[in-house]
Amino acid sequence: MRPDTINWSDKQRQLGLAFLPRQRMHQRLWRWIVVLMVAQAAIAGIVLLSLQGPWRQQTRIDQGTALVQVAARQFDDVAIVPQPATAEDAEGVNAAAKGEAEPEDVQQMLDRLASQHTVRFAAIVDRDDLKLRSAGLDPEAWSHYLDEAGEGNGNLAAIDAWDGLLLYEEPLRGRGGEQRHRLVMGISDEGARRALLDGSIALGIGLAVVALGLFPLARGMIRRWIRALHQLHRAIHRMAQGGEPQPVAVGGDDEIAYLALAFNEMAGQLQASRAALRKANAELERRVAERTEELRQATRELEKLATSDMLTGLANRRALTTQMAKMLEAAAASDIEMTCLVIDLDGFKPINDTLGHARGDELLVLAAEVFRDASRATDLVARLGGDEFVLLMPGIGPGEAETIANRLLERFREACELQFAAENLPELPSMSIGIASRCQVKADTAEQLLQAADRALYAAKQAGKSRVHLWERAPAA
């Protein structure tokens, strides 16, 4: 967390964070604008100083000097007579200047010179500053010239001290090279116009230089802002689509950087919340799985209790009824034999009466173990109730079932001798077995097959117990 953050709370008193950027974006923009203006002014000033320096001053002097020199050469070797005031004076002047240049030619030359837009007056004066000829005479400019000449300036090169007026003069020489008169010119100073033009040029150059210099910087700054905003937009869009929140790069110290910082803080809190939620979900799923497994185990136990005999662990009468019907249906569908053995223990009641019910239960458990050891995985051994049991053997015919039944009688007898050897019983327990097969009985239901085997058991009991008896079809009446 940055040290320049402050705590705040809204109307609902929910706490949050407000960031204070060290430099806001509008401040940065104003800073660049100020830098642009200062740089532009500096470049324009440098250009103006360079343009208005010695080079410009010398150019101004040289242009006026060159103009007056060229004009003076036109009046060399030309007889200059004073400008006549009347017609009679003009006739006298023409007679005196006979054989030399016509005074009208001198005047025309001065008029053409004064017609230039920068020339305010042009005059030819003698050594005593008396005006001989003039054109475009500006009284104020001429008066200024007389003042300057009266102060002994003489041979003026350039005077820029009055109303933007530049004064120039150049000697006029005769055929012998002697100086006779002077050509005086008053030229308007074009410095203001040139200064405005030069300033505009300097300003344009400054703007161009500054724009060329600052444009890459401004473009890079704006592109960085746009790139940061696009990065934030992608991160927010990805998070809105359910993706894992990822922090974004934070650079700079403006509002966008602080926005990225706030987003990173939010993303971190969201990641922590999601991690805690995933952990809680995993714990909840683990607990649900444990409870589900416990419930399944309890269900299996209940099913086992509901379908098995509690004393012997064999299937009870309910399970026998359900599973026997399924086994008989499967045997019929596969057209295979299935034999049913109904077994009853002989001498069970005397054991209960003389030795107690506990020893009677031991006898039942002993019989169940003998049946379980002699049966296959596909067989079904069940306790009907009391000392009566049922053994279903699919795929076994009556003959083979009889052999198995005799073997059961022998094993049960041997087990009883070991179990009750110390009891000095007058007669050891035994069992009677009745056998009936599906094909022999042509039983369509489990009840039919069970009744046939039960009748065979009854016949074995009638024959003297401790024996095996097969079901026989009753003779027709």
C-alpha positions as CSV (number, residue, x, y, z in Angstrom):
1,M,0.0,0.0,0.0
2,R,1.3,3.4,-0.9
3,P,1.9,5.9,1.9
4,D,-0.2,8.6,0.0
5,T,-3.5,6.9,0.4
6,I,-6.3,8.0,2.7
7,N,-9.2,6.2,4.3
8,W,-12.7,7.1,3.4
9,S,-16.2,5.9,4.1
10,D,-19.5,6.3,2.1
11,K,-23.0,7.0,3.4
12,Q,-23.4,3.4,4.5
13,R,-20.1,3.6,6.4
14,Q,-18.4,1.1,4.2
15,L,-14.7,1.6,4.4
16,G,-12.5,1.9,1.3
17,L,-9.4,3.5,0.0
18,A,-9.0,6.7,-2.0
19,F,-5.7,7.2,-3.8
20,L,-4.0,10.6,-4.1
21,P,-1.8,10.7,-7.2
22,R,1.3,12.7,-6.9
23,Q,0.7,14.1,-10.3
24,R,-2.8,14.2,-11.9
25,M,-3.3,13.7,-15.6
26,H,-4.6,17.2,-16.2
27,Q,-1.6,18.6,-14.4
28,R,0.7,16.7,-16.6
29,L,-1.1,17.9,-19.7
30,W,-0.9,21.5,-18.5
31,R,2.8,21.0,-17.8
32,W,3.3,19.9,-21.3
33,I,1.3,22.8,-22.6
34,V,3.5,25.2,-20.6
35,V,6.6,23.5,-21.8
36,L,5.3,23.8,-25.4
37,M,4.6,27.6,-24.9
38,V,7.9,28.3,-23.3
39,A,9.8,26.3,-25.9
40,Q,8.0,28.1,-28.7
41,A,8.6,31.5,-27.1
42,A,12.3,30.7,-26.6
43,I,12.8,29.5,-30.2
44,A,10.9,32.5,-31.6
45,G,13.0,34.9,-29.4
46,I,16.2,33.3,-30.6
47,V,15.1,33.5,-34.2
48,L,14.0,37.2,-33.8
49,L,17.3,38.1,-32.1
50,S,19.3,36.5,-34.8
51,L,17.2,38.2,-37.6
52,Q,17.3,41.6,-36.0
53,G,20.9,41.5,-35.1
54,P,23.9,43.0,-37.0
55,W,23.0,41.1,-40.1
56,R,19.5,42.8,-40.4
57,Q,20.9,46.2,-39.5
58,Q,23.7,45.9,-42.0
59,T,21.2,44.7,-44.6
60,R,19.0,47.8,-44.0
61,I,21.9,50.2,-44.3
62,D,23.3,48.5,-47.3
63,Q,20.0,48.5,-49.2
64,G,19.5,52.3,-48.6
65,T,23.1,53.1,-49.4
66,A,23.1,51.1,-52.6
67,L,19.8,52.8,-53.7
68,V,21.2,56.3,-53.1
69,Q,24.5,55.4,-54.8
70,V,22.8,54.1,-57.9
71,A,20.6,57.1,-58.1
72,A,23.6,59.5,-57.6
73,R,25.4,58.0,-60.5
74,Q,22.6,59.0,-62.8
75,F,23.1,62.6,-61.9
76,D,26.9,62.7,-62.3
77,D,28.1,65.1,-65.0
78,V,24.6,66.6,-65.2
79,A,24.2,70.3,-64.9
80,I,21.9,71.0,-62.0
81,V,20.2,74.4,-61.9
82,P,17.7,75.6,-59.3
83,Q,14.1,74.7,-59.7
84,P,12.4,77.9,-61.3
85,A,9.5,79.4,-59.4
86,T,7.9,81.1,-62.5
87,A,7.7,80.7,-66.3
88,E,10.1,83.6,-66.9
89,D,12.6,82.0,-64.4
90,A,12.3,78.8,-66.4
91,E,13.2,80.5,-69.7
92,G,16.3,81.9,-68.0
93,V,17.3,78.6,-66.6
94,N,16.9,77.0,-70.0
95,A,19.1,79.6,-71.6
96,A,21.8,79.3,-69.0
97,A,21.8,75.5,-69.3
98,K,22.0,75.4,-73.1
99,G,24.1,72.6,-74.3
100,E,23.8,70.5,-71.1
101,A,21.1,68.2,-69.8
102,E,17.6,69.5,-69.8
103,P,16.4,70.5,-66.4
104,E,13.1,68.6,-67.2
105,D,15.2,65.4,-67.5
106,V,16.6,65.9,-64.0
107,Q,13.1,66.5,-62.6
108,Q,11.7,63.5,-64.3
109,M,14.6,61.4,-62.9
110,L,13.8,62.7,-59.4
111,D,10.1,62.0,-59.8
112,R,10.7,58.5,-60.9
113,L,13.0,58.0,-57.9
114,A,10.4,59.5,-55.5
115,S,7.7,57.3,-56.9
116,Q,9.1,54.2,-55.2
117,H,6.9,53.3,-52.2
118,T,9.7,53.5,-49.7
119,V,11.1,56.9,-50.8
120,R,9.5,59.8,-48.9
121,F,11.5,62.5,-50.7
122,A,14.5,62.9,-53.0
123,A,16.4,66.3,-53.3
124,I,19.6,67.7,-54.8
125,V,21.3,70.3,-52.5
126,D,24.4,72.4,-52.9
127,R,27.3,72.7,-50.4
128,D,25.2,75.1,-48.3
129,D,22.3,72.7,-48.1
130,L,20.2,74.8,-50.4
131,K,17.7,72.8,-52.3
132,L,18.2,72.9,-56.0
133,R,15.8,70.2,-57.2
134,S,13.3,68.0,-55.2
135,A,10.5,65.4,-55.8
136,G,7.9,63.9,-53.5
137,L,9.0,66.3,-50.8
138,D,7.7,65.5,-47.4
139,P,7.9,68.8,-45.4
140,E,8.3,67.0,-42.0
141,A,10.9,64.6,-43.4
142,W,12.7,67.6,-45.1
143,S,12.7,69.6,-41.9
144,H,14.1,66.6,-40.0
145,Y,16.9,66.4,-42.6
146,L,17.7,70.1,-42.2
147,D,17.8,69.6,-38.4
148,E,20.2,66.7,-38.7
149,A,22.4,68.5,-41.3
150,G,22.4,71.6,-39.2
151,E,23.8,69.6,-36.3
152,G,26.9,68.9,-38.4
153,N,26.3,65.3,-39.1
154,G,27.3,65.8,-42.8
155,N,27.6,63.0,-45.2
156,L,24.8,61.1,-43.6
157,A,24.9,57.3,-44.0
158,A,21.7,56.4,-42.1
159,I,19.8,58.1,-39.4
160,D,17.0,56.0,-37.8
161,A,15.8,58.3,-35.1
162,W,12.6,60.0,-36.2
163,D,9.3,58.5,-37.2
164,G,10.8,55.5,-38.9
165,L,12.8,57.7,-41.3
166,L,16.1,56.7,-42.7
167,L,18.2,59.6,-44.2
168,Y,20.8,58.9,-46.8
169,E,23.0,61.3,-49.0
170,E,25.6,60.8,-51.7
171,P,27.8,63.4,-53.4
172,L,27.3,64.3,-57.1
173,R,30.5,64.9,-59.0
174,G,31.2,66.7,-62.2
175,R,33.4,65.8,-65.2
176,G,36.6,66.6,-63.3
177,G,35.6,64.5,-60.4
178,E,35.0,67.4,-58.1
179,Q,32.0,67.4,-55.7
180,R,29.4,69.9,-56.8
181,H,26.2,68.9,-55.1
182,R,24.7,66.1,-52.9
183,L,21.7,63.8,-53.5
184,V,19.6,63.5,-50.3
185,M,17.0,60.8,-49.9
186,G,14.5,60.1,-47.1
187,I,13.4,56.4,-47.1
188,S,10.7,55.0,-44.8
189,D,12.1,52.4,-42.4
190,E,10.4,49.0,-43.1
191,G,11.7,47.6,-39.9
192,A,8.2,47.2,-38.3
193,R,6.9,45.3,-41.3
194,R,10.0,43.3,-41.5
195,A,9.9,42.6,-37.8
196,L,6.3,41.4,-38.1
197,L,7.2,39.2,-41.0
198,D,10.3,37.9,-39.3
199,G,8.4,37.3,-36.1
200,S,5.8,35.3,-38.0
201,I,8.5,33.3,-39.6
202,A,10.2,32.8,-36.3
203,L,6.9,31.8,-34.7
204,G,6.2,29.3,-37.4
205,I,9.7,27.9,-37.2
206,G,9.3,27.6,-33.4
207,L,6.0,25.9,-33.7
208,A,7.3,23.4,-36.2
209,V,10.4,22.7,-34.2
210,V,8.4,22.3,-31.0
211,A,5.8,20.2,-32.7
212,L,8.4,17.9,-34.2
213,G,10.2,17.6,-30.9
214,L,7.2,17.2,-28.6
215,F,4.9,15.1,-30.9
216,P,6.8,11.9,-30.3
217,L,6.8,12.5,-26.6
218,A,3.1,13.3,-26.5
219,R,2.3,10.4,-28.8
220,G,4.2,8.0,-26.6
221,M,2.5,9.3,-23.5
222,I,-0.9,9.0,-25.0
223,R,-0.2,5.5,-26.3
224,R,1.0,4.5,-22.9
225,W,-2.2,5.7,-21.4
226,I,-4.3,3.9,-24.0
227,R,-2.3,0.7,-23.6
228,A,-2.8,0.8,-19.9
229,L,-6.5,1.4,-20.3
230,H,-6.8,-1.5,-22.8
231,Q,-4.9,-3.7,-20.4
232,L,-7.3,-2.8,-17.6
233,H,-10.3,-3.4,-19.9
234,R,-9.0,-6.8,-20.9
235,A,-8.4,-7.8,-17.2
236,I,-11.9,-6.5,-16.2
237,H,-13.5,-8.3,-19.1
238,R,-11.7,-11.5,-18.3
239,M,-12.8,-11.3,-14.7
240,A,-16.4,-10.5,-15.7
241,Q,-16.4,-13.7,-17.8
242,G,-15.6,-15.7,-14.8
243,G,-11.8,-16.0,-15.3
244,E,-9.2,-15.9,-12.7
245,P,-8.4,-12.3,-11.8
246,Q,-4.9,-11.4,-12.8
247,P,-3.0,-8.3,-11.7
248,V,-1.9,-5.8,-14.3
249,A,1.4,-3.9,-14.6
250,V,1.5,-0.6,-12.7
251,G,3.7,2.1,-14.1
252,G,3.8,5.9,-13.6
253,D,2.2,7.9,-10.9
254,D,-1.0,9.3,-12.6
255,E,-4.6,8.4,-12.2
256,I,-4.3,5.4,-14.6
257,A,-1.5,3.9,-12.5
258,Y,-3.6,4.4,-9.4
259,L,-6.6,2.8,-11.1
260,A,-4.4,-0.2,-12.0
261,L,-3.2,-0.3,-8.4
262,A,-6.7,-0.3,-7.1
263,F,-7.7,-3.0,-9.6
264,N,-4.7,-5.1,-8.4
265,E,-5.8,-4.7,-4.8
266,M,-9.3,-5.7,-5.8
267,A,-8.0,-8.7,-7.8
268,G,-5.8,-9.8,-4.9
269,Q,-8.8,-9.7,-2.5
270,L,-10.9,-11.5,-5.0
271,Q,-8.3,-14.2,-5.5
272,A,-8.0,-14.6,-1.7
273,S,-11.8,-14.8,-1.5
274,R,-12.0,-17.4,-4.3
275,A,-9.2,-19.4,-2.7
276,A,-11.0,-19.4,0.6
277,L,-14.3,-20.3,-1.2
278,R,-12.5,-23.2,-3.0
279,K,-11.1,-24.4,0.2
280,A,-14.5,-24.2,1.9
281,N,-16.1,-26.0,-1.0
282,A,-13.4,-28.7,-0.9
283,E,-14.0,-29.2,2.8
284,L,-17.7,-29.2,2.2
285,E,-17.4,-31.8,-0.6
286,R,-15.1,-33.9,1.6
287,R,-17.6,-33.8,4.4
288,V,-20.5,-34.5,2.0
289,A,-18.5,-37.5,0.6
290,E,-17.9,-38.8,4.0
291,R,-21.5,-38.4,5.0
292,T,-22.6,-40.0,1.7
293,E,-20.3,-42.9,2.2
294,E,-21.6,-43.3,5.8
295,L,-25.1,-43.2,4.5
296,R,-24.3,-45.8,1.8
297,Q,-22.7,-48.0,4.5
298,A,-25.7,-47.6,6.7
299,T,-28.0,-48.4,3.7
300,R,-25.9,-51.5,3.0
301,E,-26.2,-52.5,6.6
302,L,-29.9,-51.9,6.6
303,E,-30.2,-53.9,3.4
304,K,-28.1,-56.6,4.8
305,L,-30.2,-56.6,8.0
306,A,-33.4,-56.7,5.9
307,T,-32.2,-59.5,3.6
308,S,-30.0,-61.7,5.9
309,D,-30.5,-63.8,9.0
310,M,-28.9,-62.1,12.1
311,L,-27.8,-65.4,13.7
312,T,-26.3,-67.3,10.8
313,G,-25.6,-64.6,8.3
314,L,-27.4,-66.5,5.6
315,A,-30.2,-65.0,3.4
316,N,-33.5,-64.7,5.2
317,R,-36.9,-65.7,3.9
318,R,-37.5,-62.3,2.3
319,A,-34.3,-62.4,0.3
320,L,-35.0,-66.0,-0.7
321,T,-38.4,-65.0,-2.1
322,T,-36.9,-62.2,-4.1
323,Q,-33.7,-63.9,-5.4
324,M,-35.3,-67.3,-6.0
325,A,-37.8,-65.8,-8.4
326,K,-34.9,-64.0,-10.3
327,M,-32.8,-67.2,-10.4
328,L,-35.7,-69.3,-11.6
329,E,-36.5,-66.7,-14.3
330,A,-32.8,-66.6,-15.5
331,A,-32.7,-70.4,-15.6
332,A,-35.8,-70.6,-17.6
333,A,-34.5,-68.0,-20.0
334,S,-31.2,-69.9,-20.4
335,D,-33.0,-73.3,-20.4
336,I,-30.8,-74.7,-17.7
337,E,-31.6,-76.9,-14.7
338,M,-32.0,-75.6,-11.2
339,T,-32.3,-77.8,-8.1
340,C,-33.8,-76.8,-4.8
341,L,-32.8,-78.5,-1.5
342,V,-35.0,-78.0,1.6
343,I,-33.2,-79.0,4.8
344,D,-34.5,-79.6,8.3
345,L,-32.4,-80.3,11.4
346,D,-33.3,-83.5,13.3
347,G,-32.9,-83.3,17.0
348,F,-32.8,-79.6,17.3
349,K,-35.6,-79.3,19.9
350,P,-33.8,-81.7,22.4
351,I,-30.7,-79.6,22.2
352,N,-32.7,-76.5,23.1
353,D,-34.5,-78.3,25.8
354,T,-31.5,-80.1,27.5
355,L,-28.6,-77.8,26.7
356,G,-30.4,-74.4,26.3
357,H,-31.1,-72.0,23.5
358,A,-27.4,-70.9,23.4
359,R,-26.3,-74.4,22.4
360,G,-29.2,-74.5,20.0
361,D,-28.0,-71.4,18.3
362,E,-24.5,-72.9,18.1
363,L,-26.1,-75.8,16.2
364,L,-27.8,-73.5,13.8
365,V,-24.5,-71.6,13.1
366,L,-22.7,-74.9,12.7
367,A,-25.2,-76.0,10.1
368,A,-24.9,-72.7,8.3
369,E,-21.2,-73.1,8.1
370,V,-21.5,-76.6,6.6
371,F,-23.9,-75.3,3.9
372,R,-21.8,-72.3,3.2
373,D,-18.6,-74.5,2.7
374,A,-20.4,-76.9,0.4
375,S,-22.1,-74.2,-1.8
376,R,-20.7,-72.3,-4.8
377,A,-20.7,-68.6,-5.4
378,T,-23.7,-69.0,-7.7
379,D,-25.7,-70.9,-5.2
380,L,-28.1,-69.4,-2.7
381,V,-28.3,-70.6,0.9
382,A,-31.1,-69.2,3.0
383,R,-32.7,-69.8,6.4
384,L,-36.5,-70.2,6.2
385,G,-37.0,-70.0,9.9
386,G,-36.3,-72.1,13.0
387,D,-34.2,-75.1,12.0
388,E,-35.2,-75.1,8.3
389,F,-32.9,-74.1,5.5
390,V,-33.0,-73.9,1.6
391,L,-30.2,-74.4,-0.8
392,L,-30.7,-73.3,-4.5
393,M,-28.1,-74.7,-7.0
394,P,-28.5,-73.5,-10.7
395,G,-27.0,-75.7,-13.3
396,I,-27.2,-78.8,-11.0
397,G,-29.5,-81.7,-11.8
398,P,-31.3,-84.0,-9.3
399,G,-28.7,-86.8,-9.4
400,E,-25.8,-84.5,-8.7
401,A,-27.8,-82.6,-6.1
402,E,-28.4,-86.0,-4.3
403,T,-24.7,-86.6,-4.1
404,I,-24.1,-83.1,-2.7
405,A,-26.9,-83.7,-0.2
406,N,-25.4,-86.9,1.1
407,R,-22.1,-85.2,1.5
408,L,-23.8,-82.5,3.6
409,L,-25.3,-85.2,5.8
410,E,-21.8,-86.7,6.4
411,R,-20.1,-83.3,7.1
412,F,-22.9,-82.2,9.4
413,R,-22.6,-85.4,11.4
414,E,-18.8,-85.1,11.7
415,A,-19.2,-81.4,12.8
416,C,-21.8,-82.3,15.5
417,E,-19.6,-85.1,16.9
418,L,-16.8,-82.5,17.4
419,Q,-19.2,-79.8,18.7
420,F,-21.1,-82.0,21.2
421,A,-18.6,-84.7,22.1
422,A,-18.5,-83.7,25.8
423,E,-22.3,-83.5,26.2
424,N,-23.0,-87.3,26.3
425,L,-26.1,-86.9,24.1
426,P,-28.1,-90.0,23.6
427,E,-28.5,-89.1,19.9
428,L,-26.5,-86.5,17.9
429,P,-28.4,-84.0,15.7
430,S,-28.7,-84.8,12.0
431,M,-30.6,-83.4,9.0
432,S,-33.3,-84.5,6.5
433,I,-33.1,-83.1,2.9
434,G,-35.8,-82.9,0.3
435,I,-34.8,-82.4,-3.4
436,A,-36.8,-81.0,-6.4
437,S,-35.6,-79.7,-9.7
438,R,-37.1,-77.2,-12.1
439,C,-37.3,-79.4,-15.1
440,Q,-38.5,-82.4,-13.1
441,V,-41.3,-80.4,-11.4
442,K,-41.9,-78.2,-14.4
443,A,-42.1,-75.3,-12.0
444,D,-43.1,-71.9,-13.4
445,T,-42.8,-70.1,-10.1
446,A,-40.5,-70.3,-7.1
447,E,-43.4,-71.2,-4.9
448,Q,-44.1,-74.3,-7.0
449,L,-40.5,-75.5,-6.8
450,L,-40.3,-74.8,-3.1
451,Q,-43.5,-76.7,-2.4
452,A,-42.2,-79.7,-4.4
453,A,-38.9,-79.7,-2.4
454,D,-40.9,-79.3,0.9
455,R,-43.0,-82.4,0.0
456,A,-39.8,-84.4,-0.6
457,L,-38.5,-83.2,2.8
458,Y,-41.7,-84.4,4.4
459,A,-41.2,-87.8,2.7
460,A,-37.7,-88.0,4.1
461,K,-39.0,-87.3,7.6
462,Q,-41.7,-89.9,7.2
463,A,-39.0,-92.4,6.1
464,G,-37.1,-92.1,9.4
465,K,-35.2,-88.8,9.2
466,S,-31.4,-88.3,8.6
467,R,-31.7,-89.0,5.0
468,V,-32.1,-87.5,1.4
469,H,-35.3,-87.9,-0.6
470,L,-36.0,-86.8,-4.2
471,W,-39.3,-85.4,-5.3
472,E,-41.6,-87.9,-7.1
473,R,-44.5,-87.1,-9.2
474,A,-47.7,-88.4,-7.6
475,P,-49.4,-91.2,-9.5
476,A,-52.5,-90.3,-11.5
477,A,-55.8,-91.2,-10.0
